[in-house]
């Protein structure tokens, strides 16, 4: 819609989303629009990317262009999808584009993504719509009651969850996270007034959940600090069944997470991603009898309802994903879809999970 990252919108790009929104509405489907899902124009990356402050302002301008075209039909807006992934997988771990490995750049990207959210939210918020942000959130549980494990879980929770939610909801970064960064010689590039811009309390917080994790404060050799002298924060997966990507299946922790978010932050929630990859294959007709994915979705829908029953204000649940698609670093090999896609012919066939999901929606329960 704005390939160069600045200037006027591309009419053909806007027209595509015009048609998509109209098609959804024509079929009784309410659109929820995400403005940014990691697709930064190359020109903006060449100018510095998200570690560069100006990118936040370019994102706000882009958001205004999209809003001007679609706001008459779209009432639910999410600014960013999983800014942790954009910041840390892109700029620290080198897994996603642009493939950099610079912790300082990841920190700057974190702050500027949040700044971009606040600037964009101000441009698209109206009395008759909802504006939020979608965060990938797991559960950081100490592996044991050892104080080192407790401290590791605190650090993991701070660096993935609270570093985003505290400024969004409370207008401040967590003091312990800032202290940990300072001890490592790092700081967030906060300017006067930034936190007031960022602290636009989400009308609906999008929660992207796949699994919960345990954390330990010692590595596998028993060391408490890494080669750079930083305290060890080692992820340990729970001893439960795994998906084909090796992700643990932890619906009970999903209920715990939704309740924690409700109690700690008090914002309305929507499950904006939840799903799984399994090694299922189509039969001769193209149908995929994906019993494992169906069971995964059912367990997590029930976990969502359990949180609602205990008071969590959860407004909706979105399965990831409608169709098999391009999964970024995973390419086309990891299939999350409820609808199977033959990538050679583009034929689309609902899987068993799609039929179950349809029937669950129609049941109204």
Secondary structure as UniProt FT lines:
FT   TURN            3..4
FT   HELIX           11..26
FT   TURN            27..28
FT   STRAND          32..36
FT   HELIX           42..46
FT   TURN            47..48
FT   HELIX           49..51
FT   HELIX           54..70
FT   TURN            71..73
FT   STRAND          76..81
FT   HELIX           83..84
FT   HELIX           85..89
FT   HELIX           90..91
FT   TURN            97..98
FT   HELIX           103..124
FT   TURN            127..128
FT   STRAND          130..136
FT   STRAND          140..142
FT   HELIX           147..157
FT   HELIX           158..162
FT   HELIX           163..170
FT   HELIX           175..183
FT   TURN            184..185
FT   TURN            192..193
FT   HELIX           194..198
FT   STRAND          205..208
FT   STRAND          213..216
FT   TURN            220..221
FT   TURN            227..228
FT   STRAND          234..236
FT   TURN            244..245
FT   HELIX           251..265
FT   STRAND          269..273
FT   TURN            284..285
FT   HELIX           291..309
FT   TURN            310..311
FT   STRAND          314..317
FT   HELIX           328..330
FT   TURN            331..332
FT   STRAND          339..341
FT   TURN            343..345
FT   STRAND          348..350
FT   HELIX           352..363
//
